[in-house]
């Protein structure tokens, strides 16, 4: 995996954190839950909240 042209800086941080058995998380902007799934993390929305408020 090359990380020279990664568009997501969090992905690089997450890879580093995972080496230490940790996770990078962001918070859901709607309910405040911590998100560790890459898609949810990038969207700052959990799966449920992404369904509840589409677009
Ligand atoms: Zn949420």
mmCIF file of the protein (N, C-alpha, C, O) and its ligand, coordinates in Angstrom:
data_MODEL
# 
_entry.id   MODEL 
# 
loop_
_entity.id 
_entity.type 
_entity.pdbx_number_of_molecules 
1 polymer     1 
2 non-polymer 1 
# 
_entity_poly.entity_id                      1 
_entity_poly.type                           'polypeptide(L)' 
_entity_poly.nstd_linkage                   no 
_entity_poly.nstd_monomer                   no 
_entity_poly.pdbx_seq_one_letter_code       
;(UNK)(UNK)(UNK)(UNK)(UNK)(UNK)(UNK)(UNK)(UNK)(UNK)(UNK)(UNK)(UNK)(UNK)(UNK)(UNK)
(UNK)(UNK)(UNK)(UNK)(UNK)(UNK)(UNK)(UNK)(UNK)(UNK)(UNK)(UNK)(UNK)(UNK)(UNK)(UNK)
(UNK)(UNK)(UNK)(UNK)(UNK)(UNK)(UNK)(UNK)(UNK)(UNK)(UNK)(UNK)(UNK)(UNK)(UNK)(UNK)
(UNK)(UNK)(UNK)(UNK)(UNK)(UNK)(UNK)
;
_entity_poly.pdbx_seq_one_letter_code_can   XXXXXXXXXXXXXXXXXXXXXXXXXXXXXXXXXXXXXXXXXXXXXXXXXXXXXXX 
_entity_poly.pdbx_strand_id                 A 
# 
loop_
_entity_poly_seq.entity_id 
_entity_poly_seq.num 
_entity_poly_seq.mon_id 
_entity_poly_seq.hetero 
1 1  UNK n 
1 2  UNK n 
1 3  UNK n 
1 4  UNK n 
1 5  UNK n 
1 6  UNK n 
1 7  UNK n 
1 8  UNK n 
1 9  UNK n 
1 10 UNK n 
1 11 UNK n 
1 12 UNK n 
1 13 UNK n 
1 14 UNK n 
1 15 UNK n 
1 16 UNK n 
1 17 UNK n 
1 18 UNK n 
1 19 UNK n 
1 20 UNK n 
1 21 UNK n 
1 22 UNK n 
1 23 UNK n 
1 24 UNK n 
1 25 UNK n 
1 26 UNK n 
1 27 UNK n 
1 28 UNK n 
1 29 UNK n 
1 30 UNK n 
1 31 UNK n 
1 32 UNK n 
1 33 UNK n 
1 34 UNK n 
1 35 UNK n 
1 36 UNK n 
1 37 UNK n 
1 38 UNK n 
1 39 UNK n 
1 40 UNK n 
1 41 UNK n 
1 42 UNK n 
1 43 UNK n 
1 44 UNK n 
1 45 UNK n 
1 46 UNK n 
1 47 UNK n 
1 48 UNK n 
1 49 UNK n 
1 50 UNK n 
1 51 UNK n 
1 52 UNK n 
1 53 UNK n 
1 54 UNK n 
1 55 UNK n 
# 
loop_
_struct_asym.id 
_struct_asym.entity_id 
A 1 
B 2 
# 
loop_
_chem_comp.id 
_chem_comp.type 
_chem_comp.mon_nstd_flag 
UNK 'L-peptide linking' . 
ZN  non-polymer         . 
# 
_pdbx_entity_nonpoly.entity_id   2 
_pdbx_entity_nonpoly.name        ? 
_pdbx_entity_nonpoly.comp_id     ZN 
# 
_pdbx_nonpoly_scheme.asym_id         B 
_pdbx_nonpoly_scheme.entity_id       2 
_pdbx_nonpoly_scheme.mon_id          ZN 
_pdbx_nonpoly_scheme.ndb_seq_num     1 
_pdbx_nonpoly_scheme.pdb_seq_num     101 
_pdbx_nonpoly_scheme.auth_seq_num    101 
_pdbx_nonpoly_scheme.pdb_mon_id      ZN 
_pdbx_nonpoly_scheme.auth_mon_id     ZN 
_pdbx_nonpoly_scheme.pdb_strand_id   A 
_pdbx_nonpoly_scheme.pdb_ins_code    . 
# 
loop_
_atom_site.group_PDB 
_atom_site.id 
_atom_site.type_symbol 
_atom_site.label_atom_id 
_atom_site.label_alt_id 
_atom_site.label_comp_id 
_atom_site.label_asym_id 
_atom_site.label_entity_id 
_atom_site.label_seq_id 
_atom_site.pdbx_PDB_ins_code 
_atom_site.Cartn_x 
_atom_site.Cartn_y 
_atom_site.Cartn_z 
_atom_site.occupancy 
_atom_site.B_iso_or_equiv 
_atom_site.pdbx_formal_charge 
_atom_site.auth_seq_id 
_atom_site.auth_comp_id 
_atom_site.auth_asym_id 
_atom_site.auth_atom_id 
_atom_site.pdbx_PDB_model_num 
ATOM   1   N  N  . UNK A 1 1  ? 0.852   -1.205 0.000  1.00 0.00 ? 1   UNK A N  1 
ATOM   2   C  CA . UNK A 1 1  ? 0.000   0.000  0.000  1.00 0.00 ? 1   UNK A CA 1 
ATOM   3   C  C  . UNK A 1 1  ? 0.883   1.249  0.000  1.00 0.00 ? 1   UNK A C  1 
ATOM   4   O  O  . UNK A 1 1  ? 1.735   1.428  0.870  1.00 0.00 ? 1   UNK A O  1 
ATOM   5   N  N  . UNK A 1 2  ? 0.659   2.096  -0.988 1.00 0.00 ? 2   UNK A N  1 
ATOM   6   C  CA . UNK A 1 2  ? 1.370   3.375  -1.012 1.00 0.00 ? 2   UNK A CA 1 
ATOM   7   C  C  . UNK A 1 2  ? 0.520   4.433  -0.320 1.00 0.00 ? 2   UNK A C  1 
ATOM   8   O  O  . UNK A 1 2  ? -0.682  4.528  -0.568 1.00 0.00 ? 2   UNK A O  1 
ATOM   9   N  N  . UNK A 1 3  ? 1.126   5.207  0.525  1.00 0.00 ? 3   UNK A N  1 
ATOM   10  C  CA . UNK A 1 3  ? 0.357   6.273  1.171  1.00 0.00 ? 3   UNK A CA 1 
ATOM   11  C  C  . UNK A 1 3  ? 0.867   7.655  0.754  1.00 0.00 ? 3   UNK A C  1 
ATOM   12  O  O  . UNK A 1 3  ? 0.664   8.650  1.449  1.00 0.00 ? 3   UNK A O  1 
ATOM   13  N  N  . UNK A 1 4  ? 1.524   7.683  -0.384 1.00 0.00 ? 4   UNK A N  1 
ATOM   14  C  CA . UNK A 1 4  ? 2.071   8.967  -0.841 1.00 0.00 ? 4   UNK A CA 1 
ATOM   15  C  C  . UNK A 1 4  ? 0.989   9.873  -1.392 1.00 0.00 ? 4   UNK A C  1 
ATOM   16  O  O  . UNK A 1 4  ? 1.077   11.097 -1.291 1.00 0.00 ? 4   UNK A O  1 
ATOM   17  N  N  . UNK A 1 5  ? -0.047  9.258  -1.982 1.00 0.00 ? 5   UNK A N  1 
ATOM   18  C  CA . UNK A 1 5  ? -1.102  10.086 -2.564 1.00 0.00 ? 5   UNK A CA 1 
ATOM   19  C  C  . UNK A 1 5  ? -2.457  9.792  -1.937 1.00 0.00 ? 5   UNK A C  1 
ATOM   20  O  O  . UNK A 1 5  ? -3.483  9.775  -2.617 1.00 0.00 ? 5   UNK A O  1 
ATOM   21  N  N  . UNK A 1 6  ? -2.443  9.562  -0.630 1.00 0.00 ? 6   UNK A N  1 
ATOM   22  C  CA . UNK A 1 6  ? -3.697  9.314  0.070  1.00 0.00 ? 6   UNK A CA 1 
ATOM   23  C  C  . UNK A 1 6  ? -4.494  10.599 0.213  1.00 0.00 ? 6   UNK A C  1 
ATOM   24  O  O  . UNK A 1 6  ? -3.975  11.607 0.694  1.00 0.00 ? 6   UNK A O  1 
ATOM   25  N  N  . UNK A 1 7  ? -5.758  10.567 -0.205 1.00 0.00 ? 7   UNK A N  1 
ATOM   26  C  CA . UNK A 1 7  ? -6.588  11.762 -0.065 1.00 0.00 ? 7   UNK A CA 1 
ATOM   27  C  C  . UNK A 1 7  ? -7.100  11.928 1.359  1.00 0.00 ? 7   UNK A C  1 
ATOM   28  O  O  . UNK A 1 7  ? -7.449  13.031 1.777  1.00 0.00 ? 7   UNK A O  1 
ATOM   29  N  N  . UNK A 1 8  ? -7.143  10.818 2.103  1.00 0.00 ? 8   UNK A N  1 
ATOM   30  C  CA . UNK A 1 8  ? -7.692  10.855 3.451  1.00 0.00 ? 8   UNK A CA 1 
ATOM   31  C  C  . UNK A 1 8  ? -6.571  10.758 4.488  1.00 0.00 ? 8   UNK A C  1 
ATOM   32  O  O  . UNK A 1 8  ? -6.006  9.681  4.679  1.00 0.00 ? 8   UNK A O  1 
ATOM   33  N  N  . UNK A 1 9  ? -6.244  11.856 5.155  1.00 0.00 ? 9   UNK A N  1 
ATOM   34  C  CA . UNK A 1 9  ? -5.168  11.847 6.144  1.00 0.00 ? 9   UNK A CA 1 
ATOM   35  C  C  . UNK A 1 9  ? -5.490  10.969 7.336  1.00 0.00 ? 9   UNK A C  1 
ATOM   36  O  O  . UNK A 1 9  ? -4.589  10.448 7.994  1.00 0.00 ? 9   UNK A O  1 
ATOM   37  N  N  . UNK A 1 10 ? -6.775  10.803 7.615  1.00 0.00 ? 10  UNK A N  1 
ATOM   38  C  CA . UNK A 1 10 ? -7.183  9.985  8.755  1.00 0.00 ? 10  UNK A CA 1 
ATOM   39  C  C  . UNK A 1 10 ? -6.844  8.523  8.509  1.00 0.00 ? 10  UNK A C  1 
ATOM   40  O  O  . UNK A 1 10 ? -6.529  7.789  9.446  1.00 0.00 ? 10  UNK A O  1 
ATOM   41  N  N  . UNK A 1 11 ? -6.908  8.092  7.236  1.00 0.00 ? 11  UNK A N  1 
ATOM   42  C  CA . UNK A 1 11 ? -6.601  6.708  6.904  1.00 0.00 ? 11  UNK A CA 1 
ATOM   43  C  C  . UNK A 1 11 ? -5.162  6.372  7.275  1.00 0.00 ? 11  UNK A C  1 
ATOM   44  O  O  . UNK A 1 11 ? -4.879  5.279  7.765  1.00 0.00 ? 11  UNK A O  1 
ATOM   45  N  N  . UNK A 1 12 ? -4.258  7.314  7.039  1.00 0.00 ? 12  UNK A N  1 
ATOM   46  C  CA . UNK A 1 12 ? -2.859  7.105  7.381  1.00 0.00 ? 12  UNK A CA 1 
ATOM   47  C  C  . UNK A 1 12 ? -2.690  7.046  8.897  1.00 0.00 ? 12  UNK A C  1 
ATOM   48  O  O  . UNK A 1 12 ? -1.951  6.212  9.419  1.00 0.00 ? 12  UNK A O  1 
ATOM   49  N  N  . UNK A 1 13 ? -3.378  7.934  9.585  1.00 0.00 ? 13  UNK A N  1 
ATOM   50  C  CA . UNK A 1 13 ? -3.334  7.940  11.050 1.00 0.00 ? 13  UNK A CA 1 
ATOM   51  C  C  . UNK A 1 13 ? -3.895  6.638  11.596 1.00 0.00 ? 13  UNK A C  1 
ATOM   52  O  O  . UNK A 1 13 ? -3.363  6.069  12.549 1.00 0.00 ? 13  UNK A O  1 
ATOM   53  N  N  . UNK A 1 14 ? -4.987  6.170  10.975 1.00 0.00 ? 14  UNK A N  1 
ATOM   54  C  CA . UNK A 1 14 ? -5.629  4.947  11.434 1.00 0.00 ? 14  UNK A CA 1 
ATOM   55  C  C  . UNK A 1 14 ? -4.689  3.759  11.258 1.00 0.00 ? 14  UNK A C  1 
ATOM   56  O  O  . UNK A 1 14 ? -4.595  2.900  12.134 1.00 0.00 ? 14  UNK A O  1 
ATOM   57  N  N  . UNK A 1 15 ? -3.998  3.714  10.127 1.00 0.00 ? 15  UNK A N  1 
ATOM   58  C  CA . UNK A 1 15 ? -3.058  2.628  9.877  1.00 0.00 ? 15  UNK A CA 1 
ATOM   59  C  C  . UNK A 1 15 ? -1.971  2.623  10.949 1.00 0.00 ? 15  UNK A C  1 
ATOM   60  O  O  . UNK A 1 15 ? -1.584  1.566  11.446 1.00 0.00 ? 15  UNK A O  1 
ATOM   61  N  N  . UNK A 1 16 ? -1.489  3.799  11.299 1.00 0.00 ? 16  UNK A N  1 
ATOM   62  C  CA . UNK A 1 16 ? -0.472  3.928  12.338 1.00 0.00 ? 16  UNK A CA 1 
ATOM   63  C  C  . UNK A 1 16 ? -1.040  3.507  13.688 1.00 0.00 ? 16  UNK A C  1 
ATOM   64  O  O  . UNK A 1 16 ? -0.396  2.773  14.438 1.00 0.00 ? 16  UNK A O  1 
ATOM   65  N  N  . UNK A 1 17 ? -2.254  3.976  13.997 1.00 0.00 ? 17  UNK A N  1 
ATOM   66  C  CA . UNK A 1 17 ? -2.881  3.652  15.275 1.00 0.00 ? 17  UNK A CA 1 
ATOM   67  C  C  . UNK A 1 17 ? -3.108  2.151  15.409 1.00 0.00 ? 17  UNK A C  1 
ATOM   68  O  O  . UNK A 1 17 ? -2.893  1.576  16.477 1.00 0.00 ? 17  UNK A O  1 
ATOM   69  N  N  . UNK A 1 18 ? -3.545  1.517  14.315 1.00 0.00 ? 18  UNK A N  1 
ATOM   70  C  CA . UNK A 1 18 ? -3.826  0.085  14.338 1.00 0.00 ? 18  UNK A CA 1 
ATOM   71  C  C  . UNK A 1 18 ? -2.576  -0.728 14.648 1.00 0.00 ? 18  UNK A C  1 
ATOM   72  O  O  . UNK A 1 18 ? -2.661  -1.805 15.237 1.00 0.00 ? 18  UNK A O  1 
ATOM   73  N  N  . UNK A 1 19 ? -1.432  -0.217 14.255 1.00 0.00 ? 19  UNK A N  1 
ATOM   74  C  CA . UNK A 1 19 ? -0.187  -0.902 14.583 1.00 0.00 ? 19  UNK A CA 1 
ATOM   75  C  C  . UNK A 1 19 ? 0.026   -0.959 16.083 1.00 0.00 ? 19  UNK A C  1 
ATOM   76  O  O  . UNK A 1 19 ? 0.743   -1.823 16.589 1.00 0.00 ? 19  UNK A O  1 
ATOM   77  N  N  . UNK A 1 20 ? -0.606  -0.028 16.792 1.00 0.00 ? 20  UNK A N  1 
ATOM   78  C  CA . UNK A 1 20 ? -0.488  0.010  18.248 1.00 0.00 ? 20  UNK A CA 1 
ATOM   79  C  C  . UNK A 1 20 ? -1.739  -0.544 18.916 1.00 0.00 ? 20  UNK A C  1 
ATOM   80  O  O  . UNK A 1 20 ? -1.931  -0.382 20.121 1.00 0.00 ? 20  UNK A O  1 
ATOM   81  N  N  . UNK A 1 21 ? -2.591  -1.199 18.128 1.00 0.00 ? 21  UNK A N  1 
ATOM   82  C  CA . UNK A 1 21 ? -3.800  -1.787 18.674 1.00 0.00 ? 21  UNK A CA 1 
ATOM   83  C  C  . UNK A 1 21 ? -4.854  -0.760 19.019 1.00 0.00 ? 21  UNK A C  1 
ATOM   84  O  O  . UNK A 1 21 ? -5.730  -1.019 19.844 1.00 0.00 ? 21  UNK A O  1 
ATOM   85  N  N  . UNK A 1 22 ? -4.778  0.431  18.382 1.00 0.00 ? 22  UNK A N  1 
ATOM   86  C  CA . UNK A 1 22 ? -5.745  1.492  18.649 1.00 0.00 ? 22  UNK A CA 1 
ATOM   87  C  C  . UNK A 1 22 ? -6.526  1.803  17.376 1.00 0.00 ? 22  UNK A C  1 
ATOM   88  O  O  . UNK A 1 22 ? -6.229  1.278  16.303 1.00 0.00 ? 22  UNK A O  1 
ATOM   89  N  N  . UNK A 1 23 ? -7.504  2.646  17.511 1.00 0.00 ? 23  UNK A N  1 
ATOM   90  C  CA . UNK A 1 23 ? -8.320  3.043  16.366 1.00 0.00 ? 23  UNK A CA 1 
ATOM   91  C  C  . UNK A 1 23 ? -8.456  4.545  16.351 1.00 0.00 ? 23  UNK A C  1 
ATOM   92  O  O  . UNK A 1 23 ? -8.508  5.192  17.397 1.00 0.00 ? 23  UNK A O  1 
ATOM   93  N  N  . UNK A 1 24 ? -8.513  5.093  15.147 1.00 0.00 ? 24  UNK A N  1 
ATOM   94  C  CA . UNK A 1 24 ? -8.860  6.506  15.005 1.00 0.00 ? 24  UNK A CA 1 
ATOM   95  C  C  . UNK A 1 24 ? -10.371 6.577  14.814 1.00 0.00 ? 24  UNK A C  1 
ATOM   96  O  O  . UNK A 1 24 ? -10.929 5.824  14.016 1.00 0.00 ? 24  UNK A O  1 
ATOM   97  N  N  . UNK A 1 25 ? -11.016 7.448  15.515 1.00 0.00 ? 25  UNK A N  1 
ATOM   98  C  CA . UNK A 1 25 ? -12.462 7.580  15.392 1.00 0.00 ? 25  UNK A CA 1 
ATOM   99  C  C  . UNK A 1 25 ? -12.855 9.041  15.244 1.00 0.00 ? 25  UNK A C  1 
ATOM   100 O  O  . UNK A 1 25 ? -12.168 9.935  15.737 1.00 0.00 ? 25  UNK A O  1 
ATOM   101 N  N  . UNK A 1 26 ? -13.972 9.270  14.556 1.00 0.00 ? 26  UNK A N  1 
ATOM   102 C  CA . UNK A 1 26 ? -14.572 10.604 14.554 1.00 0.00 ? 26  UNK A CA 1 
ATOM   103 C  C  . UNK A 1 26 ? -15.940 10.473 15.199 1.00 0.00 ? 26  UNK A C  1 
ATOM   104 O  O  . UNK A 1 26 ? -16.447 9.366  15.376 1.00 0.00 ? 26  UNK A O  1 
ATOM   105 N  N  . UNK A 1 27 ? -16.530 11.593 15.547 1.00 0.00 ? 27  UNK A N  1 
ATOM   106 C  CA . UNK A 1 27 ? -17.841 11.527 16.178 1.00 0.00 ? 27  UNK A CA 1 
ATOM   107 C  C  . UNK A 1 27 ? -18.932 11.816 15.169 1.00 0.00 ? 27  UNK A C  1 
ATOM   108 O  O  . UNK A 1 27 ? -18.788 12.653 14.278 1.00 0.00 ? 27  UNK A O  1 
ATOM   109 N  N  . UNK A 1 28 ? -20.044 11.085 15.342 1.00 0.00 ? 28  UNK A N  1 
ATOM   110 C  CA . UNK A 1 28 ? -21.216 11.344 14.527 1.00 0.00 ? 28  UNK A CA 1 
ATOM   111 C  C  . UNK A 1 28 ? -21.713 12.751 14.837 1.00 0.00 ? 28  UNK A C  1 
ATOM   112 O  O  . UNK A 1 28 ? -21.916 13.109 15.997 1.00 0.00 ? 28  UNK A O  1 
ATOM   113 N  N  . UNK A 1 29 ? -21.906 13.546 13.778 1.00 0.00 ? 29  UNK A N  1 
ATOM   114 C  CA . UNK A 1 29 ? -22.345 14.923 13.995 1.00 0.00 ? 29  UNK A CA 1 
ATOM   115 C  C  . UNK A 1 29 ? -23.799 14.976 14.433 1.00 0.00 ? 29  UNK A C  1 
ATOM   116 O  O  . UNK A 1 29 ? -24.270 16.017 14.892 1.00 0.00 ? 29  UNK A O  1 
ATOM   117 N  N  . UNK A 1 30 ? -24.518 13.863 14.297 1.00 0.00 ? 30  UNK A N  1 
ATOM   118 C  CA . UNK A 1 30 ? -25.942 13.869 14.636 1.00 0.00 ? 30  UNK A CA 1 
ATOM   119 C  C  . UNK A 1 30 ? -26.184 13.359 16.057 1.00 0.00 ? 30  UNK A C  1 
ATOM   120 O  O  . UNK A 1 30 ? -26.896 13.990 16.838 1.00 0.00 ? 30  UNK A O  1 
ATOM   121 N  N  . UNK A 1 31 ? -25.577 12.197 16.388 1.00 0.00 ? 31  UNK A N  1 
ATOM   122 C  CA . UNK A 1 31 ? -25.875 11.603 17.691 1.00 0.00 ? 31  UNK A CA 1 
ATOM   123 C  C  . UNK A 1 31 ? -24.659 11.556 18.618 1.00 0.00 ? 31  UNK A C  1 
ATOM   124 O  O  . UNK A 1 31 ? -24.779 11.215 19.794 1.00 0.00 ? 31  UNK A O  1 
ATOM   125 N  N  . UNK A 1 32 ? -23.490 11.901 18.078 1.00 0.00 ? 32  UNK A N  1 
ATOM   126 C  CA . UNK A 1 32 ? -22.309 11.971 18.931 1.00 0.00 ? 32  UNK A CA 1 
ATOM   127 C  C  . UNK A 1 32 ? -21.608 10.644 19.158 1.00 0.00 ? 32  UNK A C  1 
ATOM   128 O  O  . UNK A 1 32 ? -20.644 10.580 19.921 1.00 0.00 ? 32  UNK A O  1 
ATOM   129 N  N  . UNK A 1 33 ? -22.081 9.566  18.501 1.00 0.00 ? 33  UNK A N  1 
ATOM   130 C  CA . UNK A 1 33 ? -21.449 8.266  18.657 1.00 0.00 ? 33  UNK A CA 1 
ATOM   131 C  C  . UNK A 1 33 ? -20.064 8.276  18.027 1.00 0.00 ? 33  UNK A C  1 
ATOM   132 O  O  . UNK A 1 33 ? -19.825 8.987  17.051 1.00 0.00 ? 33  UNK A O  1 
ATOM   133 N  N  . UNK A 1 34 ? -19.147 7.478  18.590 1.00 0.00 ? 34  UNK A N  1 
ATOM   134 C  CA . UNK A 1 34 ? -17.815 7.372  18.017 1.00 0.00 ? 34  UNK A CA 1 
ATOM   135 C  C  . UNK A 1 34 ? -17.850 6.414  16.845 1.00 0.00 ? 34  UNK A C  1 
ATOM   136 O  O  . UNK A 1 34 ? -18.420 5.326  16.937 1.00 0.00 ? 34  UNK A O  1 
ATOM   137 N  N  . UNK A 1 35 ? -17.235 6.823  15.732 1.00 0.00 ? 35  UNK A N  1 
ATOM   138 C  CA . UNK A 1 35 ? -17.268 6.031  14.503 1.00 0.00 ? 35  UNK A CA 1 
ATOM   139 C  C  . UNK A 1 35 ? -15.873 5.573  14.136 1.00 0.00 ? 35  UNK A C  1 
ATOM   140 O  O  . UNK A 1 35 ? -14.948 6.380  14.050 1.00 0.00 ? 35  UNK A O  1 
ATOM   141 N  N  . UNK A 1 36 ? -15.721 4.258  13.915 1.00 0.00 ? 36  UNK A N  1 
ATOM   142 C  CA . UNK A 1 36 ? -14.417 3.732  13.512 1.00 0.00 ? 36  UNK A CA 1 
ATOM   143 C  C  . UNK A 1 36 ? -14.460 3.123  12.115 1.00 0.00 ? 36  UNK A C  1 
ATOM   144 O  O  . UNK A 1 36 ? -13.414 2.833  11.535 1.00 0.00 ? 36  UNK A O  1 
ATOM   145 N  N  . UNK A 1 37 ? -15.660 2.926  11.569 1.00 0.00 ? 37  UNK A N  1 
ATOM   146 C  CA . UNK A 1 37 ? -15.770 2.432  10.208 1.00 0.00 ? 37  UNK A CA 1 
ATOM   147 C  C  . UNK A 1 37 ? -15.310 3.532  9.250  1.00 0.00 ? 37  UNK A C  1 
ATOM   148 O  O  . UNK A 1 37 ? -15.758 4.674  9.357  1.00 0.00 ? 37  UNK A O  1 
ATOM   149 N  N  . UNK A 1 38 ? -14.410 3.190  8.305  1.00 0.00 ? 38  UNK A N  1 
ATOM   150 C  CA . UNK A 1 38 ? -13.848 4.215  7.419  1.00 0.00 ? 38  UNK A CA 1 
ATOM   151 C  C  . UNK A 1 38 ? -14.892 5.082  6.733  1.00 0.00 ? 38  UNK A C  1 
ATOM   152 O  O  . UNK A 1 38 ? -14.737 6.300  6.657  1.00 0.00 ? 38  UNK A O  1 
ATOM   153 N  N  . UNK A 1 39 ? -15.962 4.455  6.230  1.00 0.00 ? 39  UNK A N  1 
ATOM   154 C  CA . UNK A 1 39 ? -17.000 5.223  5.535  1.00 0.00 ? 39  UNK A CA 1 
ATOM   155 C  C  . UNK A 1 39 ? -17.723 6.158  6.485  1.00 0.00 ? 39  UNK A C  1 
ATOM   156 O  O  . UNK A 1 39 ? -17.922 7.335  6.185  1.00 0.00 ? 39  UNK A O  1 
ATOM   157 N  N  . UNK A 1 40 ? -18.117 5.621  7.640  1.00 0.00 ? 40  UNK A N  1 
ATOM   158 C  CA . UNK A 1 40 ? -18.827 6.431  8.620  1.00 0.00 ? 40  UNK A CA 1 
ATOM   159 C  C  . UNK A 1 40 ? -17.923 7.548  9.138  1.00 0.00 ? 40  UNK A C  1 
ATOM   160 O  O  . UNK A 1 40 ? -18.353 8.683  9.347  1.00 0.00 ? 40  UNK A O  1 
ATOM   161 N  N  . UNK A 1 41 ? -16.666 7.188  9.336  1.00 0.00 ? 41  UNK A N  1 
ATOM   162 C  CA . UNK A 1 41 ? -15.703 8.141  9.870  1.00 0.00 ? 41  UNK A CA 1 
ATOM   163 C  C  . UNK A 1 41 ? -15.522 9.316  8.918  1.00 0.00 ? 41  UNK A C  1 
ATOM   164 O  O  . UNK A 1 41 ? -15.490 10.473 9.337  1.00 0.00 ? 41  UNK A O  1 
ATOM   165 N  N  . UNK A 1 42 ? -15.404 9.001  7.630  1.00 0.00 ? 42  UNK A N  1 
ATOM   166 C  CA . UNK A 1 42 ? -15.217 10.050 6.623  1.00 0.00 ? 42  UNK A CA 1 
ATOM   167 C  C  . UNK A 1 42 ? -16.447 10.947 6.542  1.00 0.00 ? 42  UNK A C  1 
ATOM   168 O  O  . UNK A 1 42 ? -16.340 12.153 6.319  1.00 0.00 ? 42  UNK A O  1 
ATOM   169 N  N  . UNK A 1 43 ? -17.626 10.332 6.727  1.00 0.00 ? 43  UNK A N  1 
ATOM   170 C  CA . UNK A 1 43 ? -18.871 11.097 6.611  1.00 0.00 ? 43  UNK A CA 1 
ATOM   171 C  C  . UNK A 1 43 ? -19.226 11.812 7.919  1.00 0.00 ? 43  UNK A C  1 
ATOM   172 O  O  . UNK A 1 43 ? -20.102 12.677 7.939  1.00 0.00 ? 43  UNK A O  1 
ATOM   173 N  N  . UNK A 1 44 ? -18.548 11.451 8.998  1.00 0.00 ? 44  UNK A N  1 
ATOM   174 C  CA . UNK A 1 44 ? -18.878 11.964 10.331 1.00 0.00 ? 44  UNK A CA 1 
ATOM   175 C  C  . UNK A 1 44 ? -20.339 11.664 10.663 1.00 0.00 ? 44  UNK A C  1 
ATOM   176 O  O  . UNK A 1 44 ? -21.014 12.441 11.338 1.00 0.00 ? 44  UNK A O  1 
ATOM   177 N  N  . UNK A 1 45 ? -20.804 10.527 10.176 1.00 0.00 ? 45  UNK A N  1 
ATOM   178 C  CA . UNK A 1 45 ? -22.178 10.086 10.401 1.00 0.00 ? 45  UNK A CA 1 
ATOM   179 C  C  . UNK A 1 45 ? -22.190 8.572  10.552 1.00 0.00 ? 45  UNK A C  1 
ATOM   180 O  O  . UNK A 1 45 ? -21.574 7.867  9.752  1.00 0.00 ? 45  UNK A O  1 
ATOM   181 N  N  . UNK A 1 46 ? -22.870 8.072  11.549 1.00 0.00 ? 46  UNK A N  1 
ATOM   182 C  CA . UNK A 1 46 ? -23.048 6.635  11.683 1.00 0.00 ? 46  UNK A CA 1 
ATOM   183 C  C  . UNK A 1 46 ? -24.032 6.135  10.644 1.00 0.00 ? 46  UNK A C  1 
ATOM   184 O  O  . UNK A 1 46 ? -24.764 6.929  10.053 1.00 0.00 ? 46  UNK A O  1 
ATOM   185 N  N  . UNK A 1 47 ? -24.062 4.814  10.408 1.00 0.00 ? 47  UNK A N  1 
ATOM   186 C  CA . UNK A 1 47 ? -24.959 4.233  9.394  1.00 0.00 ? 47  UNK A CA 1 
ATOM   187 C  C  . UNK A 1 47 ? -26.411 4.603  9.610  1.00 0.00 ? 47  UNK A C  1 
ATOM   188 O  O  . UNK A 1 47 ? -27.113 4.936  8.655  1.00 0.00 ? 47  UNK A O  1 
ATOM   189 N  N  . UNK A 1 48 ? -26.872 4.549  10.849 1.00 0.00 ? 48  UNK A N  1 
ATOM   190 C  CA . UNK A 1 48 ? -28.262 4.866  11.146 1.00 0.00 ? 48  UNK A CA 1 
ATOM   191 C  C  . UNK A 1 48 ? -28.573 6.324  10.840 1.00 0.00 ? 48  UNK A C  1 
ATOM   192 O  O  . UNK A 1 48 ? -29.614 6.648  10.268 1.00 0.00 ? 48  UNK A O  1 
ATOM   193 N  N  . UNK A 1 49 ? -27.656 7.190  11.231 1.00 0.00 ? 49  UNK A N  1 
ATOM   194 C  CA . UNK A 1 49 ? -27.886 8.627  11.033 1.00 0.00 ? 49  UNK A CA 1 
ATOM   195 C  C  . UNK A 1 49 ? -27.765 9.012  9.558  1.00 0.00 ? 49  UNK A C  1 
ATOM   196 O  O  . UNK A 1 49 ? -28.385 9.975  9.107  1.00 0.00 ? 49  UNK A O  1 
ATOM   197 N  N  . UNK A 1 50 ? -26.953 8.244  8.807  1.00 0.00 ? 50  UNK A N  1 
ATOM   198 C  CA . UNK A 1 50 ? -26.862 8.531  7.376  1.00 0.00 ? 50  UNK A CA 1 
ATOM   199 C  C  . UNK A 1 50 ? -28.177 8.177  6.697  1.00 0.00 ? 50  UNK A C  1 
ATOM   200 O  O  . UNK A 1 50 ? -28.575 8.816  5.723  1.00 0.00 ? 50  UNK A O  1 
ATOM   201 N  N  . UNK A 1 51 ? -28.857 7.138  7.227  1.00 0.00 ? 51  UNK A N  1 
ATOM   202 C  CA . UNK A 1 51 ? -30.158 6.759  6.681  1.00 0.00 ? 51  UNK A CA 1 
ATOM   203 C  C  . UNK A 1 51 ? -31.207 7.775  7.073  1.00 0.00 ? 51  UNK A C  1 
ATOM   204 O  O  . UNK A 1 51 ? -32.044 8.166  6.260  1.00 0.00 ? 51  UNK A O  1 
ATOM   205 N  N  . UNK A 1 52 ? -31.159 8.197  8.310  1.00 0.00 ? 52  UNK A N  1 
ATOM   206 C  CA . UNK A 1 52 ? -32.165 9.125  8.843  1.00 0.00 ? 52  UNK A CA 1 
ATOM   207 C  C  . UNK A 1 52 ? -32.108 10.471 8.123  1.00 0.00 ? 52  UNK A C  1 
ATOM   208 O  O  . UNK A 1 52 ? -33.144 11.076 7.847  1.00 0.00 ? 52  UNK A O  1 
ATOM   209 N  N  . UNK A 1 53 ? -30.902 10.934 7.822  1.00 0.00 ? 53  UNK A N  1 
ATOM   210 C  CA . UNK A 1 53 ? -30.764 12.217 7.128  1.00 0.00 ? 53  UNK A CA 1 
ATOM   211 C  C  . UNK A 1 53 ? -29.960 11.986 5.849  1.00 0.00 ? 53  UNK A C  1 
ATOM   212 O  O  . UNK A 1 53 ? -28.733 12.088 5.846  1.00 0.00 ? 53  UNK A O  1 
ATOM   213 N  N  . UNK A 1 54 ? -30.671 11.673 4.763  1.00 0.00 ? 54  UNK A N  1 
ATOM   214 C  CA . UNK A 1 54 ? -29.975 11.472 3.506  1.00 0.00 ? 54  UNK A CA 1 
ATOM   215 C  C  . UNK A 1 54 ? -29.686 12.818 2.854  1.00 0.00 ? 54  UNK A C  1 
ATOM   216 O  O  . UNK A 1 54 ? -30.517 13.727 2.855  1.00 0.00 ? 54  UNK A O  1 
ATOM   217 N  N  . UNK A 1 55 ? -28.484 12.915 2.299  1.00 0.00 ? 55  UNK A N  1 
ATOM   218 C  CA . UNK A 1 55 ? -28.034 14.173 1.675  1.00 0.00 ? 55  UNK A CA 1 
ATOM   219 C  C  . UNK A 1 55 ? -28.096 15.285 2.705  1.00 0.00 ? 55  UNK A C  1 
ATOM   220 O  O  . UNK A 1 55 ? -27.763 16.430 2.399  1.00 0.00 ? 55  UNK A O  1 
HETATM 221 ZN ZN . ZN  B 2 .  ? -25.265 9.052  14.716 1.00 0.00 ? 101 ZN  A ZN 1 
# 
